[in-house]
Amino acid sequence: MELKINWNHRRCKHAIERMWLRGVSADEVKDAIIKGNKVKQNSGLIEAFFRFFSVVYDEQIVMNKEIRKIFPVTLKLW
């Protein structure tokens, strides 16, 4: 299944700002989503833990095209 991360500035502004402030690149976020340990939150969002940070994101799956659309919400350091 193909992974597409939506970096639309309007929708992901908070996540982009947090990435910039914490020095995390877009490639590291993609690695976190692919390789990180995942926990489902009560609100339906998913949190992926990877290295020294975690990414909270919303995931939508398009079955007829076999695409996973990812919408980053925020980035946390731990």
Backbone as a printed PyTorch tensor [residue, N CA C, xyz], in Angstrom:
tensor([[[ 0.8410, -1.1690,  0.0000],
         [ 0.0000,  0.0000,  0.0000],
         [ 0.8940,  1.2430,  0.0000]],

        [[ 0.5790,  2.1950, -0.8330],
         [ 1.3750,  3.4080, -0.9750],
         [ 1.0670,  4.3910,  0.1450]],

        [[ 2.0910,  5.0660,  0.6430],
         [ 1.9680,  6.0510,  1.7180],
         [ 2.1280,  7.4450,  1.1450]],

        [[ 1.1590,  8.3160,  1.4050],
         [ 1.2400,  9.7130,  0.9720],
         [ 1.0260, 10.6020,  2.1910]],

        [[ 1.9920, 11.4800,  2.4520],
         [ 1.8790, 12.4190,  3.5640],
         [ 1.4630, 13.7610,  2.9910]],

        [[ 0.3590, 14.2830,  3.4880],
         [-0.1640, 15.5620,  3.0140],
         [ 0.5070, 16.6870,  3.8100]],

        [[ 1.4090, 17.4200,  3.1730],
         [ 2.0980, 18.5340,  3.8190],
         [ 1.4540, 19.8690,  3.4630]],

        [[ 0.1550, 19.8690,  3.2260],
         [-0.5690, 21.1020,  2.9430],
         [-0.3900, 22.0550,  4.1190]],

        [[ 0.1920, 23.2270,  3.8610],
         [ 0.5310, 24.1640,  4.9310],
         [-0.6900, 24.5870,  5.7410]],

        [[-1.8030, 24.6880,  5.0970],
         [-3.0130, 25.1320,  5.7900],
         [-3.5070, 24.0900,  6.8020]],

        [[-3.4350, 22.8160,  6.4380],
         [-3.9370, 21.7670,  7.3110],
         [-2.9110, 21.3400,  8.3660]],

        [[-1.6340, 21.3530,  8.0220],
         [-0.5860, 20.8290,  8.8990],
         [ 0.3300, 21.9180,  9.4350]],

        [[-0.1560, 23.1280,  9.5480],
         [ 0.6750, 24.2570,  9.9650],
         [ 1.3120, 24.0050, 11.3300]],

        [[ 0.5450, 23.4990, 12.2730],
         [ 1.0620, 23.2660, 13.6210],
         [ 2.1870, 22.2290, 13.5990]],

        [[ 2.0190, 21.1400, 12.8830],
         [ 3.0380, 20.0940, 12.7970],
         [ 4.3050, 20.6190, 12.1240]],

        [[ 4.1550, 21.4110, 11.0880],
         [ 5.3150, 21.9730, 10.3840],
         [ 6.0850, 22.9200, 11.2980]],

        [[ 5.3680, 23.7430, 12.0700],
         [ 6.0270, 24.6470, 13.0110],
         [ 6.7820, 23.8710, 14.0810]],

        [[ 6.1840, 22.8150, 14.6030],
         [ 6.8290, 21.9920, 15.6350],
         [ 8.0680, 21.2850, 15.0690]],

        [[ 7.9910, 20.8300, 13.8310],
         [ 9.1490, 20.2020, 13.2030],
         [10.2860, 21.1930, 13.0900]],

        [[ 9.9840, 22.3940, 12.6570],
         [10.9920, 23.4280, 12.4770],
         [11.6320, 23.7950, 13.8100]],

        [[10.8160, 23.9600, 14.8600],
         [11.3380, 24.3320, 16.1740],
         [12.2000, 23.2280, 16.7880]],

        [[11.8880, 21.9820, 16.5290],
         [12.5880, 20.8630, 17.1520],
         [13.6890, 20.2550, 16.2770]],

        [[13.8420, 20.7600, 15.0600],
         [14.9080, 20.2890, 14.1890],
         [14.6800, 18.8990, 13.6220]],

        [[13.4440, 18.5770, 13.3100],
         [13.1000, 17.2690, 12.7520],
         [12.7500, 17.4610, 11.2770]],

        [[13.3140, 16.6200, 10.4260],
         [13.0640, 16.7510,  8.9880],
         [11.8290, 15.9580,  8.5680]],

        [[11.3760, 16.2110,  7.3630],
         [10.2160, 15.4910,  6.8260],
         [10.5380, 14.0150,  6.6130]],

        [[11.7850, 13.6980,  6.2860],
         [12.1850, 12.2930,  6.1200],
         [12.1370, 11.5460,  7.4490]],

        [[12.5200, 12.2140,  8.5400],
         [12.4480, 11.5880,  9.8600],
         [11.0020, 11.3410, 10.2720]],

        [[10.1190, 12.2540,  9.9170],
         [ 8.6960, 12.0610, 10.2080],
         [ 8.1590, 10.8690,  9.4230]],

        [[ 8.5550, 10.7470,  8.1710],
         [ 8.1220,  9.6070,  7.3560],
         [ 8.6390,  8.2970,  7.9430]],

        [[ 9.8960,  8.2860,  8.3970],
         [10.4490,  7.0870,  9.0430],
         [ 9.6760,  6.7500, 10.3120]],

        [[ 9.2880,  7.7620, 11.0810],
         [ 8.5210,  7.5300, 12.3050],
         [ 7.1730,  6.8980, 11.9880]],

        [[ 6.5260,  7.3610, 10.9440],
         [ 5.2150,  6.8290, 10.5770],
         [ 5.3420,  5.3900, 10.0720]],

        [[ 6.4110,  5.0940,  9.3440],
         [ 6.5960,  3.7520,  8.8030],
         [ 7.1160,  2.7760,  9.8540]],

        [[ 8.1560,  3.1700, 10.6110],
         [ 8.8690,  2.2480, 11.4830],
         [ 8.5130,  2.3550, 12.9610]],

        [[ 7.9070,  3.4490, 13.3760],
         [ 7.6860,  3.6880, 14.8010],
         [ 6.6060,  2.8230, 15.4190]],

        [[ 6.6650,  2.6910, 16.7620],
         [ 5.6180,  1.9850, 17.5060],
         [ 4.3790,  2.8670, 17.5440]],

        [[ 3.2330,  2.2830, 17.2320],
         [ 2.0030,  3.0670, 17.1100],
         [ 1.0350,  2.7860, 18.2560]],

        [[ 0.3820,  3.8680, 18.7020],
         [-0.6360,  3.7880, 19.7450],
         [-1.8320,  4.5910, 19.2670]],

        [[-3.0230,  3.9920, 19.3440],
         [-4.2490,  4.6920, 18.9410],
         [-4.7680,  5.4950, 20.1310]],

        [[-5.0240,  6.7850, 19.9170],
         [-5.5370,  7.6590, 20.9720],
         [-7.0570,  7.5870, 21.0050]],

        [[-7.6530,  8.0770, 22.1070],
         [-9.1100,  8.0540, 22.2690],
         [-9.8340,  8.8660, 21.1960]],

        [[-9.1890,  9.9090, 20.6920],
         [-9.8350, 10.7740, 19.7050],
         [-9.8030, 10.1940, 18.2930]],

        [[-9.1990,  9.0190, 18.1260],
         [-9.1300,  8.4050, 16.8090],
         [-7.8340,  8.6910, 16.0760]],

        [[-6.9800,  9.5360, 16.6500],
         [-5.6920,  9.8250, 16.0490],
         [-4.6960,  8.7320, 16.4160]],

        [[-3.6110,  8.6620, 15.6780],
         [-2.5690,  7.6700, 15.9090],
         [-1.2880,  8.4070, 16.2920]],

        [[-0.5790,  7.8680, 17.2830],
         [ 0.7020,  8.4410, 17.6920],
         [ 1.7950,  7.4110, 17.4260]],

        [[ 2.8180,  7.8100, 16.6720],
         [ 3.9350,  6.9360, 16.3330],
         [ 5.1740,  7.4140, 17.0780]],

        [[ 5.7650,  6.5290, 17.8940],
         [ 6.9630,  6.8460, 18.6750],
         [ 8.1870,  6.3780, 17.9140]],

        [[ 9.1850,  7.2740, 17.7920],
         [10.3880,  6.9600, 17.0290],
         [11.5360,  7.8090, 17.5480]],

        [[12.6660,  7.1820, 17.8350],
         [13.8750,  7.8330, 18.3380],
         [13.5650,  8.7280, 19.5340]],

        [[13.6650, 10.0450, 19.3600],
         [13.4850, 10.9790, 20.4660],
         [12.1970, 11.7960, 20.3560]],

        [[11.3270, 11.4460, 19.4370],
         [10.1010, 12.2150, 19.2360],
         [ 8.9460, 11.2870, 18.8790]],

        [[ 7.7550, 11.8520, 18.8910],
         [ 6.5790, 11.1180, 18.4310],
         [ 5.7620, 12.0300, 17.5210]],

        [[ 5.0620, 11.4110, 16.5940],
         [ 4.2350, 12.1280, 15.6250],
         [ 2.7850, 11.7220, 15.8390]],

        [[ 1.9150, 12.7030, 15.9950],
         [ 0.4770, 12.4450, 16.0860],
         [-0.1090, 12.7770, 14.7190]],

        [[-0.8610, 11.8210, 14.1680],
         [-1.3960, 12.0210, 12.8210],
         [-2.7520, 11.3510, 12.6650]],

        [[-3.4570, 11.7940, 11.6320],
         [-4.7310, 11.2040, 11.2340],
         [-4.4690, 10.4200,  9.9570]],

        [[-5.0580,  9.2440,  9.8630],
         [-4.8260,  8.3850,  8.7050],
         [-6.1540,  8.0580,  8.0260]],

        [[-6.1650,  8.1950,  6.7120],
         [-7.3240,  7.8070,  5.9200],
         [-6.8520,  6.8330,  4.8540]],

        [[-7.5770,  5.7410,  4.6830],
         [-7.1940,  4.7180,  3.7190],
         [-8.1840,  4.7390,  2.5570]],

        [[-7.6560,  4.8710,  1.3470],
         [-8.4550,  4.8330,  0.1230],
         [-8.2710,  3.4380, -0.4620]],

        [[-9.2900,  2.5950, -0.3260],
         [-9.1600,  1.1880, -0.7000],
         [-9.0860,  0.9670, -2.2030]],

        [[-9.8630,  1.6930, -2.9780],
         [-9.8820,  1.4170, -4.4150],
         [-8.5660,  1.8020, -5.0960]],

        [[-7.7880,  2.7080, -4.4950],
         [-6.4950,  3.0910, -5.0580],
         [-5.3290,  2.5530, -4.2350]],

        [[-5.6240,  1.8840, -3.1090],
         [-4.6240,  1.3360, -2.2040],
         [-3.6170,  2.4060, -1.7690]],

        [[-4.1380,  3.4890, -1.2050],
         [-3.3100,  4.6050, -0.7370],
         [-3.6320,  4.8850,  0.7200]],

        [[-2.5900,  5.0890,  1.5380],
         [-2.7530,  5.5520,  2.9210],
         [-2.4270,  7.0370,  2.9410]],

        [[-3.4190,  7.8720,  3.2340],
         [-3.1950,  9.3080,  3.3210],
         [-2.9490,  9.6680,  4.7800]],

        [[-1.8540, 10.3670,  5.0350],
         [-1.4500, 10.7540,  6.3740],
         [-1.5500, 12.2710,  6.4990]],

        [[-2.1770, 12.7330,  7.5830],
         [-2.3000, 14.1520,  7.8710],
         [-1.6710, 14.4170,  9.2400]],

        [[-0.3930, 14.8850,  9.2960],
         [ 0.2510, 15.1460, 10.5860],
         [-0.4870, 16.2240, 11.3700]],

        [[-0.6180, 16.0150, 12.6830],
         [-1.2980, 16.9720, 13.5550],
         [-0.2860, 17.7370, 14.3940]],

        [[ 0.6020, 17.0120, 15.0790],
         [ 1.6270, 17.6590, 15.8910],
         [ 2.8100, 16.7310, 16.0770]],

        [[ 3.8590, 17.2840, 16.6320],
         [ 5.0870, 16.5520, 16.8940],
         [ 5.4760, 16.7830, 18.3510]],

        [[ 5.8280, 15.7280, 19.0670],
         [ 6.1760, 15.8380, 20.4830],
         [ 7.5790, 15.2830, 20.7210]],

        [[ 8.3020, 15.9150, 21.6390],
         [ 9.5670, 15.3600, 22.1110],
         [ 9.2900, 14.6030, 23.3780]],

        [[10.0680, 13.5500, 23.6620],
         [ 9.8920, 12.8580, 24.9190],
         [11.1480, 12.7080, 25.6500]]])
